[in-house]
Amino acid sequence: MGDRLNTPLTPEIIESLPEGPDEDNRRTQHFTYVLDATSTDGRRARGIVQGPDTYGTTAMIAVESARRLIADPAKPGVLAPAQAYHPTAFLDFLIPHGIQWIIEDAPAT
């Protein structure tokens, strides 16, 4: 497995990759992510994020992430996105672009 990760991406490999969905498919695509979390003291929460077009949304998230890191640099080192910039502010930025999000108490198991 390690050898495959060390293989450089050549033009031939890139050309062999499948094309992504066309504009019509992207326009009709919707996603929902449901994330459950439990704190060390047993509290539970559920986050739900919904929106359109994962390809377009991913590109927008990448550009906005870079813009925020340039405008307000994060502390050095390896960070999760929520450590590099405020997650609520970032999610709120996405609302005008069709993203909906909510955090609620998670259902009991």
MOPAC internal coordinates of N, CA, C and O (Angstrom, degrees):
PM7 1SCF
backbone

  N    0.0000 0     0.00 0     0.00 0    0    0    0
  C    1.4465 1     0.00 0     0.00 0    1    0    0
  C    1.5259 1   110.16 1     0.00 0    2    1    0
  O    1.2310 1   119.47 1   136.90 1    3    2    1
  N    1.3111 1   118.62 1   -43.10 1    3    2    1
  C    1.4568 1   122.08 1  -179.27 1    5    3    2
  C    1.5101 1   112.43 1   -57.81 1    6    5    3
  O    1.2310 1   120.20 1   142.89 1    7    6    5
  N    1.3416 1   117.22 1   -37.11 1    7    6    5
  C    1.4604 1   120.23 1   179.06 1    9    7    6
  C    1.5232 1   111.36 1   -62.04 1   10    9    7
  O    1.2310 1   120.37 1   142.22 1   11   10    9
  N    1.3362 1   116.89 1   -37.78 1   11   10    9
  C    1.4677 1   119.54 1  -179.66 1   13   11   10
  C    1.5222 1   110.95 1   -66.97 1   14   13   11
  O    1.2310 1   120.14 1   146.86 1   15   14   13
  N    1.3289 1   117.34 1   -33.14 1   15   14   13
  C    1.4534 1   119.74 1   179.55 1   17   15   14
  C    1.5251 1   111.76 1   -72.50 1   18   17   15
  O    1.2310 1   120.23 1   158.29 1   19   18   17
  N    1.3255 1   117.17 1   -21.71 1   19   18   17
  C    1.4594 1   121.49 1   179.81 1   21   19   18
  C    1.5213 1   112.90 1   -89.81 1   22   21   19
  O    1.2310 1   119.69 1   178.19 1   23   22   21
  N    1.3231 1   118.20 1    -1.81 1   23   22   21
  C    1.4557 1   121.59 1  -179.34 1   25   23   22
  C    1.5262 1   109.59 1   -74.97 1   26   25   23
  O    1.2310 1   120.16 1   -55.56 1   27   26   25
  N    1.3388 1   117.30 1   124.44 1   27   26   25
  C    1.4713 1   118.96 1   179.72 1   29   27   26
  C    1.5295 1   110.37 1   -69.58 1   30   29   27
  O    1.2310 1   120.91 1   -30.58 1   31   30   29
  N    1.3306 1   115.86 1   149.42 1   31   30   29
  C    1.4602 1   120.89 1   176.62 1   33   31   30
  C    1.5225 1   108.65 1   -80.12 1   34   33   31
  O    1.2310 1   121.04 1   -73.71 1   35   34   33
  N    1.3000 1   115.62 1   106.29 1   35   34   33
  C    1.4609 1   121.47 1   179.43 1   37   35   34
  C    1.5244 1   109.30 1   -90.36 1   38   37   35
  O    1.2310 1   119.82 1   -17.23 1   39   38   37
  N    1.3256 1   117.95 1   162.77 1   39   38   37
  C    1.4669 1   120.02 1   175.44 1   41   39   38
  C    1.5326 1   111.93 1   -56.54 1   42   41   39
  O    1.2310 1   120.15 1   146.63 1   43   42   41
  N    1.3300 1   117.32 1   -33.37 1   43   42   41
  C    1.4654 1   119.88 1   179.61 1   45   43   42
  C    1.5331 1   111.12 1   -66.35 1   46   45   43
  O    1.2310 1   120.53 1   138.01 1   47   46   45
  N    1.3132 1   116.59 1   -41.99 1   47   46   45
  C    1.4691 1   119.93 1   178.70 1   49   47   46
  C    1.5267 1   109.61 1   -64.26 1   50   49   47
  O    1.2310 1   120.59 1   134.74 1   51   50   49
  N    1.3108 1   116.47 1   -45.26 1   51   50   49
  C    1.4591 1   120.18 1  -179.34 1   53   51   50
  C    1.5299 1   110.23 1   -62.02 1   54   53   51
  O    1.2310 1   119.84 1   137.07 1   55   54   53
  N    1.3177 1   117.91 1   -42.93 1   55   54   53
  C    1.4710 1   121.74 1   179.04 1   57   55   54
  C    1.5263 1   111.82 1   -63.88 1   58   57   55
  O    1.2310 1   120.09 1   152.96 1   59   58   57
  N    1.3337 1   117.44 1   -27.04 1   59   58   57
  C    1.4670 1   120.05 1  -177.75 1   61   59   58
  C    1.5295 1   112.87 1   -81.70 1   62   61   59
  O    1.2310 1   120.21 1   170.07 1   63   62   61
  N    1.3314 1   117.21 1    -9.93 1   63   62   61
  C    1.4641 1   120.34 1  -178.95 1   65   63   62
  C    1.5268 1   110.33 1   -72.32 1   66   65   63
  O    1.2310 1   120.11 1   -33.49 1   67   66   65
  N    1.3152 1   117.39 1   146.51 1   67   66   65
  C    1.4692 1   119.80 1   179.77 1   69   67   66
  C    1.5245 1   111.30 1   -69.46 1   70   69   67
  O    1.2310 1   120.70 1   -26.43 1   71   70   69
  N    1.3064 1   116.27 1   153.57 1   71   70   69
  C    1.4606 1   121.79 1   175.27 1   73   71   70
  C    1.5253 1   109.01 1   -72.28 1   74   73   71
  O    1.2310 1   120.43 1   -28.03 1   75   74   73
  N    1.3016 1   116.77 1   151.97 1   75   74   73
  C    1.4634 1   121.38 1   174.69 1   77   75   74
  C    1.5214 1   109.65 1   -77.37 1   78   77   75
  O    1.2310 1   120.52 1     0.56 1   79   78   77
  N    1.3261 1   116.61 1  -179.44 1   79   78   77
  C    1.4659 1   119.87 1  -178.98 1   81   79   78
  C    1.5283 1   111.41 1   -67.73 1   82   81   79
  O    1.2310 1   120.99 1   -27.38 1   83   82   81
  N    1.3348 1   115.71 1   152.62 1   83   82   81
  C    1.4619 1   119.58 1   178.43 1   85   83   82
  C    1.5349 1   109.83 1   -77.12 1   86   85   83
  O    1.2310 1   120.65 1    -6.59 1   87   86   85
  N    1.3351 1   116.35 1   173.41 1   87   86   85
  C    1.4634 1   121.95 1  -175.83 1   89   87   86
  C    1.5276 1   112.50 1   -58.34 1   90   89   87
  O    1.2310 1   119.75 1   140.39 1   91   90   89
  N    1.3351 1   118.09 1   -39.61 1   91   90   89
  C    1.4687 1   120.53 1  -179.93 1   93   91   90
  C    1.5257 1   110.94 1   -63.33 1   94   93   91
  O    1.2310 1   120.12 1   136.93 1   95   94   93
  N    1.3312 1   117.38 1   -43.07 1   95   94   93
  C    1.4629 1   120.57 1   178.44 1   97   95   94
  C    1.5252 1   111.62 1   -66.43 1   98   97   95
  O    1.2310 1   120.68 1   140.33 1   99   98   97
  N    1.3294 1   116.30 1   -39.67 1   99   98   97
  C    1.4616 1   119.37 1   179.33 1  101   99   98
  C    1.5241 1   110.84 1   -65.19 1  102  101   99
  O    1.2310 1   120.40 1   142.08 1  103  102  101
  N    1.3267 1   116.84 1   -37.92 1  103  102  101
  C    1.4583 1   121.35 1  -178.48 1  105  103  102
  C    1.5323 1   112.35 1   -64.02 1  106  105  103
  O    1.2310 1   120.29 1   149.08 1  107  106  105
  N    1.3306 1   117.06 1   -30.92 1  107  106  105
  C    1.4634 1   120.87 1  -177.26 1  109  107  106
  C    1.5323 1   113.16 1   -97.02 1  110  109  107
  O    1.2310 1   120.15 1   175.61 1  111  110  109
  N    1.3188 1   117.32 1    -4.39 1  111  110  109
  C    1.4645 1   121.30 1  -177.29 1  113  111  110
  C    1.5272 1   111.41 1   -78.04 1  114  113  111
  O    1.2310 1   120.60 1   -39.32 1  115  114  113
  N    1.3214 1   116.46 1   140.68 1  115  114  113
  C    1.4661 1   123.33 1   174.15 1  117  115  114
  C    1.5236 1   108.70 1  -136.29 1  118  117  115
  O    1.2310 1   120.52 1   -29.64 1  119  118  117
  N    1.3251 1   116.62 1   150.36 1  119  118  117
  C    1.4599 1   120.14 1   177.93 1  121  119  118
  C    1.5204 1   110.29 1  -131.10 1  122  121  119
  O    1.2310 1   121.38 1   -23.91 1  123  122  121
  N    1.3221 1   114.97 1   156.09 1  123  122  121
  C    1.4620 1   122.81 1   172.62 1  125  123  122
  C    1.5186 1   107.53 1  -139.12 1  126  125  123
  O    1.2310 1   120.60 1   -54.17 1  127  126  125
  N    1.3376 1   116.45 1   125.83 1  127  126  125
  C    1.4555 1   121.89 1   173.83 1  129  127  126
  C    1.5284 1   107.43 1  -111.97 1  130  129  127
  O    1.2310 1   120.71 1   -48.75 1  131  130  129
  N    1.3201 1   116.24 1   131.25 1  131  130  129
  C    1.4562 1   121.96 1   176.57 1  133  131  130
  C    1.5265 1   106.84 1  -119.34 1  134  133  131
  O    1.2310 1   120.83 1   -56.37 1  135  134  133
  N    1.3331 1   116.02 1   123.63 1  135  134  133
  C    1.4637 1   121.11 1  -176.53 1  137  135  134
  C    1.5160 1   109.09 1  -125.39 1  138  137  135
  O    1.2310 1   120.45 1   -54.93 1  139  138  137
  N    1.3165 1   116.75 1   125.07 1  139  138  137
  C    1.4609 1   122.16 1   177.52 1  141  139  138
  C    1.5189 1   109.06 1  -107.36 1  142  141  139
  O    1.2310 1   121.10 1   -41.14 1  143  142  141
  N    1.3393 1   115.50 1   138.86 1  143  142  141
  C    1.4626 1   120.61 1   179.95 1  145  143  142
  C    1.5224 1   109.56 1  -135.92 1  146  145  143
  O    1.2310 1   121.35 1   -34.57 1  147  146  145
  N    1.3359 1   115.02 1   145.43 1  147  146  145
  C    1.4604 1   121.92 1   175.99 1  149  147  146
  C    1.5204 1   107.67 1  -127.01 1  150  149  147
  O    1.2310 1   120.60 1   -52.54 1  151  150  149
  N    1.3330 1   116.46 1   127.46 1  151  150  149
  C    1.4622 1   120.44 1   179.27 1  153  151  150
  C    1.5202 1   109.76 1   -79.13 1  154  153  151
  O    1.2310 1   120.99 1    -9.43 1  155  154  153
  N    1.3135 1   115.72 1   170.57 1  155  154  153
  C    1.4655 1   119.96 1  -179.92 1  157  155  154
  C    1.5195 1   112.18 1   -65.35 1  158  157  155
  O    1.2310 1   120.30 1   157.75 1  159  158  157
  N    1.3458 1   117.03 1   -22.25 1  159  158  157
  C    1.4733 1   118.84 1   177.85 1  161  159  158
  C    1.5329 1   112.16 1   -94.29 1  162  161  159
  O    1.2310 1   120.11 1  -171.00 1  163  162  161
  N    1.3382 1   117.40 1     9.00 1  163  162  161
  C    1.4611 1   121.31 1   174.19 1  165  163  162
  C    1.5144 1   116.10 1    93.56 1  166  165  163
  O    1.2310 1   119.57 1   174.73 1  167  166  165
  N    1.3342 1   118.43 1    -5.27 1  167  166  165
  C    1.4628 1   119.54 1   176.69 1  169  167  166
  C    1.5190 1   109.25 1   -66.94 1  170  169  167
  O    1.2310 1   121.24 1   -35.66 1  171  170  169
  N    1.3327 1   115.23 1   144.34 1  171  170  169
  C    1.4648 1   120.09 1  -177.55 1  173  171  170
  C    1.5263 1   110.27 1  -123.23 1  174  173  171
  O    1.2310 1   120.83 1   -34.33 1  175  174  173
  N    1.3124 1   116.03 1   145.67 1  175  174  173
  C    1.4640 1   121.20 1   177.03 1  177  175  174
  C    1.5203 1   108.47 1  -142.97 1  178  177  175
  O    1.2310 1   121.42 1   -24.81 1  179  178  177
  N    1.3201 1   114.89 1   155.19 1  179  178  177
  C    1.4684 1   121.47 1   176.92 1  181  179  178
  C    1.5281 1   107.64 1  -127.35 1  182  181  179
  O    1.2310 1   120.87 1   -49.31 1  183  182  181
  N    1.3251 1   115.93 1   130.69 1  183  182  181
  C    1.4560 1   121.82 1   173.99 1  185  183  182
  C    1.5142 1   108.95 1  -109.86 1  186  185  183
  O    1.2310 1   120.61 1   -42.82 1  187  186  185
  N    1.3252 1   116.43 1   137.18 1  187  186  185
  C    1.4594 1   121.73 1   178.12 1  189  187  186
  C    1.5205 1   107.79 1  -127.85 1  190  189  187
  O    1.2310 1   121.00 1   -53.16 1  191  190  189
  N    1.3283 1   115.69 1   126.84 1  191  190  189
  C    1.4615 1   121.95 1   177.53 1  193  191  190
  C    1.5204 1   106.81 1  -125.18 1  194  193  191
  O    1.2310 1   120.90 1   -50.20 1  195  194  193
  N    1.3475 1   115.88 1   129.80 1  195  194  193
  C    1.4577 1   121.28 1  -179.82 1  197  195  194
  C    1.5158 1   108.99 1  -132.30 1  198  197  195
  O    1.2310 1   121.38 1   -29.99 1  199  198  197
  N    1.3332 1   114.96 1   150.01 1  199  198  197
  C    1.4555 1   118.27 1   176.99 1  201  199  198
  C    1.5088 1   112.47 1  -178.50 1  202  201  199
  O    1.2310 1   120.99 1     2.14 1  203  202  201
  N    1.3226 1   115.72 1  -177.86 1  203  202  201
  C    1.4598 1   122.19 1  -179.66 1  205  203  202
  C    1.5333 1   112.05 1   -99.30 1  206  205  203
  O    1.2310 1   120.51 1   -18.00 1  207  206  205
  N    1.2978 1   116.62 1   162.00 1  207  206  205
  C    1.4737 1   124.65 1   164.56 1  209  207  206
  C    1.5313 1   114.15 1    45.79 1  210  209  207
  O    1.2310 1   120.43 1   -95.53 1  211  210  209
  N    1.3204 1   116.78 1    84.47 1  211  210  209
  C    1.4668 1   119.59 1  -178.70 1  213  211  210
  C    1.5236 1   112.75 1   -60.73 1  214  213  211
  O    1.2310 1   120.03 1   148.28 1  215  214  213
  N    1.3359 1   117.55 1   -31.72 1  215  214  213
  C    1.4714 1   119.27 1   179.21 1  217  215  214
  C    1.5261 1   110.57 1   -66.37 1  218  217  215
  O    1.2310 1   120.14 1   129.07 1  219  218  217
  N    1.3147 1   117.34 1   -50.93 1  219  218  217
  C    1.4602 1   121.12 1   179.82 1  221  219  218
  C    1.5156 1   112.28 1   -65.41 1  222  221  219
  O    1.2310 1   120.35 1   140.04 1  223  222  221
  N    1.3260 1   116.94 1   -39.96 1  223  222  221
  C    1.4589 1   121.25 1   179.50 1  225  223  222
  C    1.5230 1   110.65 1   -64.97 1  226  225  223
  O    1.2310 1   120.38 1   137.62 1  227  226  225
  N    1.3174 1   116.89 1   -42.38 1  227  226  225
  C    1.4706 1   120.32 1   178.96 1  229  227  226
  C    1.5228 1   110.81 1   -61.96 1  230  229  227
  O    1.2310 1   120.02 1   137.52 1  231  230  229
  N    1.3180 1   117.56 1   -42.48 1  231  230  229
  C    1.4680 1   120.63 1   178.58 1  233  231  230
  C    1.5270 1   110.52 1   -63.11 1  234  233  231
  O    1.2310 1   120.33 1   136.34 1  235  234  233
  N    1.3341 1   116.97 1   -43.66 1  235  234  233
  C    1.4564 1   121.00 1   179.62 1  237  235  234
  C    1.5337 1   110.52 1   -63.03 1  238  237  235
  O    1.2310 1   119.95 1   138.31 1  239  238  237
  N    1.3289 1   117.71 1   -41.69 1  239  238  237
  C    1.4591 1   121.81 1   178.79 1  241  239  238
  C    1.5326 1   110.55 1   -62.89 1  242  241  239
  O    1.2310 1   120.21 1   137.95 1  243  242  241
  N    1.3209 1   117.20 1   -42.05 1  243  242  241
  C    1.4701 1   120.62 1   179.98 1  245  243  242
  C    1.5272 1   111.21 1   -63.20 1  246  245  243
  O    1.2310 1   120.35 1   135.20 1  247  246  245
  N    1.3311 1   116.93 1   -44.80 1  247  246  245
  C    1.4616 1   120.73 1  -179.25 1  249  247  246
  C    1.5248 1   110.67 1   -66.84 1  250  249  247
  O    1.2310 1   119.99 1   135.00 1  251  250  249
  N    1.3275 1   117.62 1   -45.00 1  251  250  249
  C    1.4613 1   120.38 1  -179.98 1  253  251  250
  C    1.5233 1   111.24 1   -65.47 1  254  253  251
  O    1.2310 1   120.13 1   143.77 1  255  254  253
  N    1.3337 1   117.37 1   -36.23 1  255  254  253
  C    1.4691 1   120.49 1   176.70 1  257  255  254
  C    1.5193 1   110.49 1   -61.13 1  258  257  255
  O    1.2310 1   120.35 1   133.25 1  259  258  257
  N    1.3202 1   116.93 1   -46.75 1  259  258  257
  C    1.4653 1   120.56 1   179.25 1  261  259  258
  C    1.5289 1   110.57 1   -63.69 1  262  261  259
  O    1.2310 1   120.30 1   137.37 1  263  262  261
  N    1.3248 1   117.03 1   -42.63 1  263  262  261
  C    1.4644 1   120.68 1   179.70 1  265  263  262
  C    1.5266 1   111.21 1   -60.23 1  266  265  263
  O    1.2310 1   120.42 1   136.26 1  267  266  265
  N    1.3284 1   116.81 1   -43.74 1  267  266  265
  C    1.4627 1   120.66 1   180.00 1  269  267  266
  C    1.5227 1   111.91 1   -66.45 1  270  269  267
  O    1.2310 1   120.27 1   141.84 1  271  270  269
  N    1.3194 1   117.10 1   -38.16 1  271  270  269
  C    1.4684 1   119.83 1   179.67 1  273  271  270
  C    1.5225 1   111.67 1   -68.67 1  274  273  271
  O    1.2310 1   120.50 1   148.80 1  275  274  273
  N    1.3333 1   116.64 1   -31.20 1  275  274  273
  C    1.4714 1   119.50 1   176.37 1  277  275  274
  C    1.5197 1   110.21 1   -74.60 1  278  277  275
  O    1.2310 1   120.27 1   136.58 1  279  278  277
  N    1.3406 1   117.09 1   -43.42 1  279  278  277
  C    1.4631 1   121.29 1  -177.03 1  281  279  278
  C    1.5264 1   112.31 1   -69.27 1  282  281  279
  O    1.2310 1   120.47 1   144.69 1  283  282  281
  N    1.3190 1   116.70 1   -35.31 1  283  282  281
  C    1.4671 1   121.28 1  -176.98 1  285  283  282
  C    1.5322 1   107.91 1  -142.80 1  286  285  283
  O    1.2310 1   120.10 1   -98.64 1  287  286  285
  N    1.3247 1   117.41 1    81.36 1  287  286  285
  C    1.4649 1   120.49 1  -174.12 1  289  287  286
  C    1.5321 1   113.20 1   -54.32 1  290  289  287
  O    1.2310 1   121.72 1   -39.89 1  291  290  289
  N    1.3290 1   114.31 1   140.11 1  291  290  289
  C    1.4621 1   121.16 1   177.68 1  293  291  290
  C    1.5266 1   109.44 1   -81.48 1  294  293  291
  O    1.2310 1   121.24 1   -13.82 1  295  294  293
  N    1.3282 1   115.24 1   166.18 1  295  294  293
  C    1.4608 1   119.17 1   176.06 1  297  295  294
  C    1.5360 1   108.44 1   -63.67 1  298  297  295
  O    1.2310 1   119.88 1   -26.77 1  299  298  297
  N    1.3265 1   117.84 1   153.23 1  299  298  297
  C    1.4675 1   120.65 1  -178.20 1  301  299  298
  C    1.5262 1   112.19 1   -64.61 1  302  301  299
  O    1.2310 1   121.20 1   -24.40 1  303  302  301
  N    1.3127 1   115.31 1   155.60 1  303  302  301
  C    1.4589 1   121.47 1   175.32 1  305  303  302
  C    1.5095 1   112.05 1   112.65 1  306  305  303
  O    1.2310 1   121.45 1     0.10 1  307  306  305
  N    1.2989 1   114.83 1  -179.90 1  307  306  305
  C    1.4580 1   121.65 1   179.32 1  309  307  306
  C    1.5219 1   108.24 1   -82.75 1  310  309  307
  O    1.2310 1   120.91 1   -55.56 1  311  310  309
  N    1.3347 1   115.86 1   124.44 1  311  310  309
  C    1.4561 1   120.72 1  -177.00 1  313  311  310
  C    1.5248 1   110.87 1  -131.75 1  314  313  311
  O    1.2310 1   120.86 1   -32.31 1  315  314  313
  N    1.3088 1   115.95 1   147.69 1  315  314  313
  C    1.4537 1   120.59 1   167.53 1  317  315  314
  C    1.5273 1   106.86 1   -73.64 1  318  317  315
  O    1.2310 1   119.54 1   -25.74 1  319  318  317
  N    1.3319 1   118.49 1   154.26 1  319  318  317
  C    1.4659 1   119.11 1   178.97 1  321  319  318
  C    1.5259 1   113.68 1   -52.12 1  322  321  319
  O    1.2310 1   119.78 1   140.13 1  323  322  321
  N    1.3251 1   118.03 1   -39.87 1  323  322  321
  C    1.4696 1   120.97 1  -178.85 1  325  323  322
  C    1.5281 1   112.00 1   -67.85 1  326  325  323
  O    1.2310 1   119.97 1   163.49 1  327  326  325
  N    1.3302 1   117.66 1   -16.51 1  327  326  325
  C    1.4575 1   121.15 1   175.17 1  329  327  326
  C    1.5291 1   111.10 1   -88.36 1  330  329  327
  O    1.2310 1   120.41 1   154.60 1  331  330  329
  N    1.3120 1   116.82 1   -25.40 1  331  330  329
  C    1.4624 1   121.21 1  -176.52 1  333  331  330
  C    1.5301 1   111.73 1   -82.92 1  334  333  331
  O    1.2310 1   119.85 1   146.77 1  335  334  333
  N    1.3201 1   117.90 1   -33.23 1  335  334  333
  C    1.4674 1   121.87 1   177.80 1  337  335  334
  C    1.5214 1   108.55 1  -150.93 1  338  337  335
  O    1.2310 1   120.88 1   -21.09 1  339  338  337
  N    1.3110 1   115.92 1   158.91 1  339  338  337
  C    1.4577 1   121.82 1  -173.27 1  341  339  338
  C    1.5293 1   110.85 1   -65.91 1  342  341  339
  O    1.2310 1   119.67 1   -59.61 1  343  342  341
  N    1.3379 1   118.23 1   120.39 1  343  342  341
  C    1.4675 1   120.64 1  -173.95 1  345  343  342
  C    1.5296 1   113.88 1   -64.45 1  346  345  343
  O    1.2310 1   119.51 1   141.82 1  347  346  345
  N    1.3305 1   118.54 1   -38.18 1  347  346  345
  C    1.4640 1   119.82 1  -179.49 1  349  347  346
  C    1.5257 1   110.80 1   -65.21 1  350  349  347
  O    1.2310 1   120.42 1   136.36 1  351  350  349
  N    1.3157 1   116.80 1   -43.64 1  351  350  349
  C    1.4686 1   120.32 1   178.39 1  353  351  350
  C    1.5203 1   110.70 1   -62.46 1  354  353  351
  O    1.2310 1   120.62 1   141.47 1  355  354  353
  N    1.3166 1   116.42 1   -38.53 1  355  354  353
  C    1.4699 1   119.70 1  -179.86 1  357  355  354
  C    1.5283 1   110.10 1   -67.15 1  358  357  355
  O    1.2310 1   120.09 1   133.22 1  359  358  357
  N    1.3270 1   117.43 1   -46.78 1  359  358  357
  C    1.4639 1   120.34 1   178.80 1  361  359  358
  C    1.5217 1   111.19 1   -62.30 1  362  361  359
  O    1.2310 1   120.17 1   141.19 1  363  362  361
  N    1.3241 1   117.27 1   -38.81 1  363  362  361
  C    1.4640 1   120.18 1   177.27 1  365  363  362
  C    1.5256 1   111.34 1   -63.27 1  366  365  363
  O    1.2310 1   119.93 1   144.45 1  367  366  365
  N    1.3319 1   117.74 1   -35.55 1  367  366  365
  C    1.4598 1   120.97 1   176.16 1  369  367  366
  C    1.5331 1   110.99 1   -58.48 1  370  369  367
  O    1.2310 1   120.36 1   146.38 1  371  370  369
  N    1.3295 1   116.92 1   -33.62 1  371  370  369
  C    1.4621 1   121.44 1  -176.29 1  373  371  370
  C    1.5338 1   113.85 1   -78.20 1  374  373  371
  O    1.2310 1   119.64 1   163.34 1  375  374  373
  N    1.3281 1   118.28 1   -16.66 1  375  374  373
  C    1.4668 1   121.25 1  -176.43 1  377  375  374
  C    1.5368 1   112.65 1   -55.26 1  378  377  375
  O    1.2310 1   118.70 1   131.72 1  379  378  377
  N    1.3433 1   120.08 1   -48.28 1  379  378  377
  C    1.4700 1   118.94 1   179.83 1  381  379  378
  C    1.5382 1   113.64 1   -63.96 1  382  381  379
  O    1.2310 1   120.77 1   167.99 1  383  382  381
  N    1.3236 1   116.14 1   -12.01 1  383  382  381
  C    1.4665 1   121.00 1  -179.83 1  385  383  382
  C    1.5318 1   111.43 1   -99.70 1  386  385  383
  O    1.2310 1   120.43 1  -163.09 1  387  386  385
  N    1.3281 1   116.79 1    16.91 1  387  386  385
  C    1.4584 1   121.39 1   174.03 1  389  387  386
  C    1.5143 1   115.79 1    93.69 1  390  389  387
  O    1.2310 1   120.04 1  -174.65 1  391  390  389
  N    1.3262 1   117.54 1     5.35 1  391  390  389
  C    1.4611 1   120.69 1  -179.54 1  393  391  390
  C    1.5225 1   109.28 1   -90.81 1  394  393  391
  O    1.2310 1   120.59 1   -45.75 1  395  394  393
  N    1.3320 1   116.48 1   134.25 1  395  394  393
  C    1.4598 1   122.72 1   174.04 1  397  395  394
  C    1.5177 1   107.51 1  -117.43 1  398  397  395
  O    1.2310 1   120.70 1   -36.77 1  399  398  397
  N    1.3334 1   116.27 1   143.23 1  399  398  397
  C    1.4629 1   119.11 1   178.25 1  401  399  398
  C    1.5188 1   110.37 1  -147.48 1  402  401  399
  O    1.2310 1   121.43 1   -26.62 1  403  402  401
  N    1.3189 1   114.87 1   153.38 1  403  402  401
  C    1.4629 1   121.81 1   178.50 1  405  403  402
  C    1.5294 1   108.04 1  -153.97 1  406  405  403
  O    1.2310 1   120.93 1   -32.63 1  407  406  405
  N    1.3175 1   115.82 1   147.37 1  407  406  405
  C    1.4649 1   122.08 1   171.08 1  409  407  406
  C    1.5227 1   106.10 1  -122.40 1  410  409  407
  O    1.2310 1   120.97 1   -50.84 1  411  410  409
  N    1.3263 1   115.75 1   129.16 1  411  410  409
  C    1.4625 1   120.79 1  -176.87 1  413  411  410
  C    1.5266 1   109.63 1  -138.84 1  414  413  411
  O    1.2310 1   120.95 1   -14.90 1  415  414  413
  N    1.3285 1   115.79 1   165.10 1  415  414  413
  C    1.4600 1   119.02 1   172.92 1  417  415  414
  C    1.5331 1   108.71 1   -60.82 1  418  417  415
  O    1.2310 1   121.13 1   -45.42 1  419  418  417
  N    1.3186 1   115.44 1   134.58 1  419  418  417
  C    1.4627 1   119.56 1  -178.81 1  421  419  418
  C    1.5195 1   109.56 1   -76.13 1  422  421  419
  O    1.2310 1   120.52 1   -30.97 1  423  422  421
  N    1.3366 1   116.61 1   149.03 1  423  422  421
  C    1.4670 1   118.97 1   176.70 1  425  423  422
  C    1.5273 1   110.79 1   -65.94 1  426  425  423
  O    1.2310 1   120.96 1   -30.50 1  427  426  425
  N    1.3153 1   115.78 1   149.50 1  427  426  425
  C    1.4709 1   120.54 1   178.15 1  429  427  426
  C    1.5154 1   109.64 1   -68.16 1  430  429  427
  O    1.2310 1   121.22 1   -29.36 1  431  430  429
  N    1.3229 1   115.27 1   150.64 1  431  430  429
  C    1.4801 1   119.41 1   177.95 1  433  431  430
  C    1.4987 1   110.63 1  -102.53 1  434  433  431
  O    1.2310 1   120.10 1   180.00 1  435  434  433

